[in-house]
Amino acid sequence: MIRLLTYWGVKLPQTENDFSNVKVEDLIGKMRSFYERFEKVESADNEFAPMDFLELLTYYPVSMCSFHQTETLKLLIALFYYWDKQKESEEKENDYEGYSMDYLSLIFDRSKSSIHQAIKDKEAEAKAIIEEAKLRTKAKKIALEQLIEEEKQKLKQNRIEQTNTQISTVEV
């Protein structure tokens, strides 16, 4: 999901590169905790959960292993939640309902109540970031369409000039 959000221009929190506060025991403990929860959940919707979890652990190991939710983790939770909800409302023919509280609880390895609180705390910020990304995407699309139209006009003008040149050489 992180790569998808990045692809769509969503500005995610800075990846965590200072591992001085993360111990190997913390990482192993987090992985074990996730897989214990993952094995208990029997849902076809969770097939990508290990990939999403490991992606989060790769980019945000400090926040993922922290006992308390960091501001970074809260924002990520809210972005994951609202990104899918926004897309769901735009793509009515798609039956995908986005990330549920259960799924977010699983991949972030947190309780549903802490997921709910994170979404509540970071709702405005997450929605603003998503809206900004959508506007950038829309601007890029418009710019591309304008560029295509300009190139079409240049091609038409070149054809007209070539045709006129051919006609004048035939007449001479």
C-alpha positions as CSV (number, residue, x, y, z in Angstrom):
1,M,0.0,0.0,0.0
2,I,2.9,2.4,0.7
3,R,4.2,2.0,-2.9
4,L,0.6,2.5,-4.2
5,L,0.1,5.7,-2.2
6,T,3.5,7.0,-3.3
7,Y,2.7,6.2,-6.9
8,W,-0.5,8.3,-6.6
9,G,1.4,11.2,-5.2
10,V,0.4,11.0,-1.5
11,K,3.1,12.6,0.6
12,L,3.8,10.0,3.3
13,P,5.7,10.7,6.5
14,Q,9.5,10.5,6.2
15,T,10.7,6.9,6.3
16,E,12.5,6.0,9.5
17,N,16.3,5.5,9.1
18,D,17.5,5.9,12.6
19,F,17.4,2.4,14.0
20,S,19.2,3.1,17.3
21,N,16.0,2.7,19.3
22,V,14.9,-0.5,17.6
23,K,16.3,-3.8,18.9
24,V,16.3,-7.1,17.0
25,E,14.1,-8.5,19.8
26,D,11.6,-5.8,19.1
27,L,11.4,-6.6,15.4
28,I,11.2,-10.3,16.0
29,G,8.5,-9.8,18.7
30,K,6.5,-7.6,16.3
31,M,6.7,-10.2,13.6
32,R,5.7,-13.0,15.9
33,S,2.8,-10.9,17.2
34,F,1.6,-10.2,13.7
35,Y,1.8,-13.8,12.6
36,E,0.0,-15.0,15.7
37,R,-2.9,-12.7,14.9
38,F,-2.7,-13.4,11.2
39,E,-3.1,-17.2,11.8
40,K,-6.2,-16.6,14.0
41,V,-8.0,-14.6,11.3
42,E,-9.7,-16.6,8.6
43,S,-10.6,-14.3,5.8
44,A,-9.8,-14.3,2.1
45,D,-9.5,-10.5,2.3
46,N,-6.3,-10.9,4.3
47,E,-4.1,-12.5,1.7
48,F,-2.1,-9.3,1.3
49,A,-1.8,-8.6,5.0
50,P,1.8,-10.1,5.4
51,M,3.0,-8.0,2.5
52,D,1.4,-4.8,3.8
53,F,2.7,-5.5,7.3
54,L,6.3,-6.2,6.1
55,E,6.2,-3.1,4.0
56,L,5.2,-1.0,7.0
57,L,7.9,-2.7,9.1
58,T,10.5,-2.0,6.4
59,Y,9.7,1.7,6.0
60,Y,8.6,2.6,9.6
61,P,10.3,0.1,12.0
62,V,10.6,2.5,14.9
63,S,6.9,3.5,14.8
64,M,5.8,-0.1,14.2
65,C,7.8,-1.4,17.2
66,S,7.0,1.4,19.5
67,F,4.7,0.5,22.4
68,H,2.8,3.8,22.0
69,Q,1.4,5.0,18.7
70,T,3.7,7.6,17.2
71,E,2.3,10.5,15.3
72,T,3.8,8.9,12.1
73,L,1.9,5.7,12.7
74,K,-1.4,7.5,13.5
75,L,-1.0,9.4,10.2
76,L,-0.3,6.2,8.2
77,I,-3.3,4.5,9.7
78,A,-5.6,7.4,8.8
79,L,-4.1,7.7,5.3
80,F,-4.7,3.9,4.7
81,Y,-8.2,4.2,5.9
82,Y,-9.3,7.4,4.1
83,W,-7.5,6.6,0.9
84,D,-9.6,3.6,0.3
85,K,-12.8,5.3,1.5
86,Q,-12.2,8.1,-1.0
87,K,-11.6,5.8,-3.9
88,E,-14.6,3.7,-2.9
89,S,-16.9,6.6,-3.3
90,E,-15.4,7.5,-6.7
91,E,-15.4,4.0,-8.1
92,K,-19.0,2.9,-7.6
93,E,-18.7,0.0,-10.0
94,N,-15.8,-1.5,-8.0
95,D,-17.0,-3.8,-5.2
96,Y,-13.8,-3.3,-3.2
97,E,-14.8,-1.7,0.1
98,G,-11.3,-0.6,1.2
99,Y,-9.5,-1.4,4.4
100,S,-11.7,-2.3,7.3
101,M,-10.8,-1.6,11.0
102,D,-10.1,-5.3,11.4
103,Y,-7.6,-5.3,8.5
104,L,-5.9,-2.1,9.7
105,S,-5.7,-3.6,13.2
106,L,-4.1,-6.7,11.7
107,I,-1.4,-5.0,9.5
108,F,-0.5,-2.3,12.1
109,D,-0.7,-5.0,14.9
110,R,-2.8,-2.7,17.1
111,S,-6.1,-3.0,18.8
112,K,-9.3,-1.8,16.9
113,S,-9.8,0.9,19.5
114,S,-6.3,2.3,19.0
115,I,-6.9,2.2,15.2
116,H,-10.2,4.1,15.6
117,Q,-8.5,6.7,17.9
118,A,-5.7,7.2,15.3
119,I,-8.2,7.7,12.5
120,K,-10.1,10.2,14.7
121,D,-6.9,12.1,15.7
122,K,-5.5,12.4,12.2
123,E,-8.7,12.6,10.1
124,A,-8.2,16.2,9.0
125,E,-4.6,15.9,8.2
126,A,-5.0,12.6,6.2
127,K,-7.9,14.0,4.2
128,A,-5.9,17.1,3.4
129,I,-2.9,15.1,2.2
130,I,-5.2,12.9,0.1
131,E,-7.0,15.8,-1.4
132,E,-3.6,17.5,-2.3
133,A,-2.5,14.3,-4.0
134,K,-5.7,14.1,-6.0
135,L,-5.3,17.7,-7.1
136,R,-1.7,17.1,-8.2
137,T,-2.9,14.0,-10.1
138,K,-5.7,16.0,-11.8
139,A,-3.3,18.8,-12.7
140,K,-0.8,16.3,-14.3
141,K,-3.7,14.8,-16.3
142,I,-4.8,18.2,-17.5
143,A,-1.2,19.1,-18.4
144,L,-0.8,15.9,-20.3
145,E,-4.0,16.4,-22.2
146,Q,-3.0,20.0,-23.1
147,L,0.4,18.7,-24.3
148,I,-1.2,16.1,-26.4
149,E,-3.5,18.7,-28.0
150,E,-0.6,21.0,-28.7
151,E,1.3,18.2,-30.4
152,K,-1.7,17.3,-32.5
153,Q,-2.0,20.9,-33.6
154,K,1.8,21.0,-34.5
155,L,1.3,17.8,-36.5
156,K,-1.7,19.2,-38.4
157,Q,0.3,22.4,-39.1
158,N,3.3,20.4,-40.4
159,R,1.0,18.4,-42.6
160,I,-0.6,21.6,-44.0
161,E,2.8,23.1,-44.7
162,Q,4.0,19.9,-46.3
163,T,0.9,19.7,-48.5
164,N,1.3,23.4,-49.5
165,T,4.9,22.8,-50.3
166,Q,4.1,19.8,-52.4
167,I,1.3,21.7,-54.3
168,S,3.6,24.6,-55.0
169,T,6.3,22.4,-56.4
170,V,3.8,20.5,-58.6
171,E,2.6,23.8,-60.0
172,V,6.1,25.0,-60.9
